[in-house]
Amino acid sequence: MMDCSICSAVPFILRPPRNTICAACYESARSIVAFINKLENDKGFDKSNNSIVSPANSSKGFSNALKWVKEMKEIEEELNEKLSFLGGFAAAFRDQIHTDIEVKPGHNGPSLFAHRALLAARSEIFKNMLDSDGCKAAPSNTITLPELNHEELDSLLEFLYSGSLPADKVEKHVYSLSLAADKYEIPFLQKFCEQRMLGSLSSSSALDVLEISDACSSQTVKETALNYIVKNMEDIVFSTRYESFALKNPHLCVQITRASFMDAKNRKNGV
């Protein structure tokens, strides 16, 4: 069996110049062609000049679709190679290769060891913490992040090295990581946490998301959470979680009340 010129495992530059494709890629290309033709046609007519689409145009569409699929495959391969290459940073942390800075969590948890250069590159705050004070003091070999426990610190460092986290760690630590991202000015982590919080927004999580977004000044997330709470007032306001939330965040309860009144007024006025 000959290699498929699209999905073959052989590197693209080593593939022979042929147009052989497997059944799966062929069906995918047909679907793309059908989609393209659907956009260009209206019951057999080209909308731009009202001419009937000829078999030659259909053949050209298939050729373009095949070319597009091949280009997407090449881009995917290149991205996978880059991810594999950058994965060396995560391996350096995981295997503790030439680490040179001790990072202490709060609550007297066990320390973790990392690389000064990477921490400084990821956060200007970390860079300032790690810099020496001119002639007055040598660079510190230890930094402490007191607001994080050991597991949270481990997840933070894993993200700084790899740019991602397993789903179970995200679910468990997304709030603490969001606060850390805000405090240490790590925009990519902040965006990552915001997307995960919004993606899992529910009646059980909305109050937490509102509280965290308020602390981090994430206006878009805060507005989304506030609107969600207003739309699900009965489930949320009468929950046991709301009582402790209200004691801790009276200003947010005021905002919830005002938003609820505005929503009722708008619905009454048909807005």
C-alpha positions as CSV (number, residue, x, y, z in Angstrom):
1,M,0.0,0.0,0.0
2,M,1.4,3.4,-1.0
3,D,1.6,6.2,1.6
4,C,-1.1,8.8,1.6
5,S,0.4,12.1,0.5
6,I,-1.6,13.9,3.2
7,C,-1.7,11.9,6.4
8,S,1.5,9.8,5.9
9,A,3.8,9.6,8.9
10,V,6.7,10.2,6.6
11,P,8.1,13.8,6.9
12,F,6.6,16.0,4.2
13,I,9.9,16.9,2.6
14,L,10.7,13.1,2.2
15,R,7.4,12.2,0.6
16,P,7.4,11.4,-3.1
17,P,5.6,13.9,-5.4
18,R,2.4,11.9,-6.0
19,N,-1.3,12.5,-5.5
20,T,-2.2,9.3,-3.8
21,I,-4.5,9.8,-0.8
22,C,-6.2,7.3,1.5
23,A,-10.0,6.8,1.7
24,A,-10.4,8.8,4.9
25,C,-8.6,11.9,3.4
26,Y,-10.5,11.4,0.1
27,E,-13.8,11.6,2.0
28,S,-12.7,14.6,4.0
29,A,-11.6,16.4,0.8
30,R,-15.0,15.5,-0.8
31,S,-16.8,17.1,2.3
32,I,-14.7,20.2,2.0
33,V,-15.4,20.4,-1.8
34,A,-19.1,20.0,-1.1
35,F,-19.0,22.8,1.5
36,I,-17.1,25.1,-0.9
37,N,-19.5,24.4,-3.7
38,K,-22.4,25.1,-1.3
39,L,-21.0,28.5,-0.6
40,E,-20.4,29.3,-4.2
41,N,-23.5,27.8,-5.7
42,D,-27.2,28.6,-5.4
43,K,-29.0,25.7,-7.0
44,G,-26.3,25.2,-9.5
45,F,-25.6,28.9,-10.2
46,D,-22.5,31.0,-9.3
47,K,-23.8,34.0,-7.3
48,S,-21.1,36.3,-8.6
49,N,-22.1,36.1,-12.3
50,N,-25.2,33.8,-12.3
51,S,-23.4,31.2,-14.5
52,I,-23.8,27.5,-14.1
53,V,-20.8,25.9,-12.3
54,S,-19.0,23.7,-14.7
55,P,-17.3,20.3,-14.0
56,A,-14.0,22.2,-14.5
57,N,-14.8,24.5,-11.7
58,S,-15.7,21.5,-9.5
59,S,-12.4,19.9,-10.3
60,K,-10.6,23.1,-9.5
61,G,-12.5,23.2,-6.2
62,F,-11.4,19.7,-5.4
63,S,-7.8,20.6,-6.2
64,N,-7.9,23.7,-4.0
65,A,-9.5,21.7,-1.2
66,L,-6.8,19.0,-1.4
67,K,-4.1,21.7,-1.3
68,W,-5.8,23.3,1.7
69,V,-5.9,19.9,3.6
70,K,-2.2,19.3,2.8
71,E,-1.3,22.8,4.1
72,M,-3.2,22.3,7.3
73,K,-1.5,18.9,7.8
74,E,1.9,20.6,7.3
75,I,1.0,23.3,9.8
76,E,-0.2,20.7,12.3
77,E,3.1,18.8,12.0
78,E,5.2,21.9,12.4
79,L,3.2,22.9,15.5
80,N,3.6,19.4,17.0
81,E,7.4,19.6,16.4
82,K,7.5,23.0,18.1
83,L,5.5,21.7,21.1
84,S,7.8,18.7,21.4
85,F,10.8,21.0,21.2
86,L,9.5,23.3,23.9
87,G,8.5,20.3,26.0
88,G,12.2,20.2,27.0
89,F,11.5,23.0,29.5
90,A,8.9,20.9,31.2
91,A,11.2,18.0,31.3
92,A,13.9,20.1,32.9
93,F,11.5,21.0,35.7
94,R,10.1,17.5,36.1
95,D,13.6,15.9,36.2
96,Q,15.1,18.8,38.2
97,I,17.9,19.4,35.7
98,H,20.3,22.1,36.8
99,T,17.7,23.9,38.9
100,D,19.1,27.0,40.7
101,I,16.3,28.6,42.7
102,E,14.3,27.3,45.7
103,V,10.6,28.3,45.6
104,K,8.8,28.0,48.9
105,P,5.0,27.8,49.3
106,G,3.0,29.1,52.3
107,H,1.8,27.0,55.2
108,N,5.3,25.6,55.7
109,G,4.9,23.2,52.8
110,P,7.9,21.5,51.1
111,S,9.9,23.6,48.7
112,L,10.1,23.1,44.9
113,F,13.2,23.9,42.8
114,A,13.1,25.8,39.5
115,H,15.2,27.8,37.1
116,R,15.8,31.5,37.7
117,A,15.9,32.4,34.1
118,L,12.6,30.9,33.3
119,L,10.8,32.5,36.2
120,A,12.2,35.9,35.3
121,A,11.1,35.4,31.7
122,R,7.6,34.5,32.6
123,S,6.9,37.3,35.1
124,E,8.3,40.8,35.6
125,I,7.5,40.5,39.3
126,F,9.5,37.3,39.6
127,K,12.3,39.0,37.7
128,N,12.4,41.9,40.2
129,M,12.2,39.4,43.1
130,L,15.2,37.5,41.8
131,D,17.4,40.5,40.8
132,S,20.2,41.5,43.1
133,D,20.1,44.9,44.8
134,G,23.1,46.4,43.1
135,C,26.1,46.4,45.4
136,K,24.0,46.0,48.6
137,A,22.9,42.4,48.3
138,A,23.6,39.3,46.3
139,P,20.8,37.6,44.4
140,S,18.6,35.5,46.6
141,N,18.6,31.8,46.1
142,T,15.1,31.5,47.6
143,I,11.7,33.1,47.0
144,T,8.5,32.5,48.8
145,L,4.9,32.6,47.4
146,P,3.0,32.6,50.7
147,E,-0.5,32.6,49.2
148,L,0.0,29.1,47.5
149,N,0.2,25.7,49.2
150,H,2.5,23.0,47.9
151,E,0.1,21.6,45.3
152,E,-0.9,25.0,44.0
153,L,2.7,26.0,43.7
154,D,3.5,22.8,41.8
155,S,0.7,23.5,39.4
156,L,1.8,27.1,38.9
157,L,5.4,26.0,38.1
158,E,4.1,23.3,35.8
159,F,2.1,25.9,33.8
160,L,5.0,28.3,33.6
161,Y,7.2,25.5,32.1
162,S,4.7,23.9,29.8
163,G,2.0,26.5,29.1
164,S,-0.8,24.1,30.1
165,L,-2.2,21.9,32.8
166,P,-4.1,18.6,33.1
167,A,-7.8,19.0,33.5
168,D,-7.9,17.7,37.1
169,K,-5.4,20.3,38.2
170,V,-7.2,23.1,36.5
171,E,-10.5,22.1,38.1
172,K,-8.8,21.9,41.6
173,H,-6.6,25.0,41.4
174,V,-8.1,27.4,38.9
175,Y,-9.1,30.0,41.5
176,S,-5.8,30.1,43.3
177,L,-3.9,30.2,40.0
178,S,-6.0,33.1,38.8
179,L,-5.2,35.1,41.9
180,A,-1.5,34.2,41.5
181,A,-1.6,35.2,37.8
182,D,-3.0,38.5,38.7
183,K,-0.6,39.1,41.6
184,Y,2.6,38.1,39.6
185,E,1.4,39.6,36.3
186,I,1.3,36.5,34.2
187,P,-1.3,37.4,31.4
188,F,-1.2,34.1,29.6
189,L,-2.0,32.2,32.8
190,Q,-4.7,34.8,33.6
191,K,-6.3,34.3,30.2
192,F,-6.1,30.5,30.6
193,C,-7.9,30.6,34.0
194,E,-10.6,33.0,32.7
195,Q,-11.4,30.7,29.8
196,R,-11.6,27.7,32.1
197,M,-13.8,29.5,34.6
198,L,-16.2,30.7,31.9
199,G,-16.3,27.4,30.3
200,S,-17.4,25.6,33.5
201,L,-19.7,28.4,34.8
202,S,-22.6,26.9,36.7
203,S,-24.9,27.6,39.6
204,S,-22.4,25.9,41.9
205,S,-19.4,27.9,40.7
206,A,-20.9,31.3,39.7
207,L,-20.3,32.9,43.1
208,D,-16.7,31.8,43.3
209,V,-16.1,33.1,39.7
210,L,-17.6,36.4,40.6
211,E,-15.5,36.7,43.8
212,I,-12.3,35.8,42.0
213,S,-12.9,38.0,39.0
214,D,-13.7,40.9,41.3
215,A,-10.4,40.4,43.2
216,C,-8.5,40.2,39.8
217,S,-10.4,43.1,38.2
218,S,-11.4,40.8,35.3
219,Q,-14.3,42.9,34.1
220,T,-15.5,40.6,31.3
221,V,-15.5,37.5,33.5
222,K,-17.2,39.5,36.3
223,E,-20.0,40.7,34.1
224,T,-20.6,37.2,32.7
225,A,-20.7,35.7,36.2
226,L,-23.0,38.5,37.4
227,N,-25.4,38.0,34.5
228,Y,-25.4,34.3,35.1
229,I,-26.3,34.8,38.8
230,V,-29.1,37.2,37.9
231,K,-30.6,34.6,35.4
232,N,-30.4,31.9,38.0
233,M,-31.2,33.9,41.2
234,E,-33.4,31.3,42.9
235,D,-30.9,28.5,42.7
236,I,-27.9,30.6,43.8
237,V,-29.3,33.1,46.3
238,F,-31.1,30.4,48.3
239,S,-28.1,28.1,48.4
240,T,-26.0,27.5,51.6
241,R,-23.0,28.8,49.8
242,Y,-24.6,32.2,49.4
243,E,-24.7,32.8,53.1
244,S,-20.9,32.6,53.6
245,F,-20.4,34.5,50.3
246,A,-22.7,37.4,51.6
247,L,-20.8,37.7,54.9
248,K,-17.5,37.9,53.0
249,N,-18.5,40.0,50.0
250,P,-21.3,42.4,51.0
251,H,-20.3,44.8,48.1
252,L,-20.9,42.0,45.6
253,C,-24.3,41.2,47.1
254,V,-25.2,44.9,46.6
255,Q,-24.1,44.6,42.9
256,I,-26.1,41.3,42.5
257,T,-29.2,43.0,44.0
258,R,-28.9,46.0,41.7
259,A,-28.3,43.9,38.6
260,S,-31.4,41.8,39.5
261,F,-33.5,44.9,39.7
262,M,-32.2,46.3,36.4
263,D,-32.9,42.9,34.8
264,A,-36.5,42.9,36.1
265,K,-37.0,46.5,34.9
266,N,-35.6,45.7,31.5
267,R,-37.8,42.6,31.1
268,K,-40.8,44.7,32.2
269,N,-40.1,47.3,29.6
270,G,-39.4,44.7,27.0
271,V,-35.8,45.6,26.6
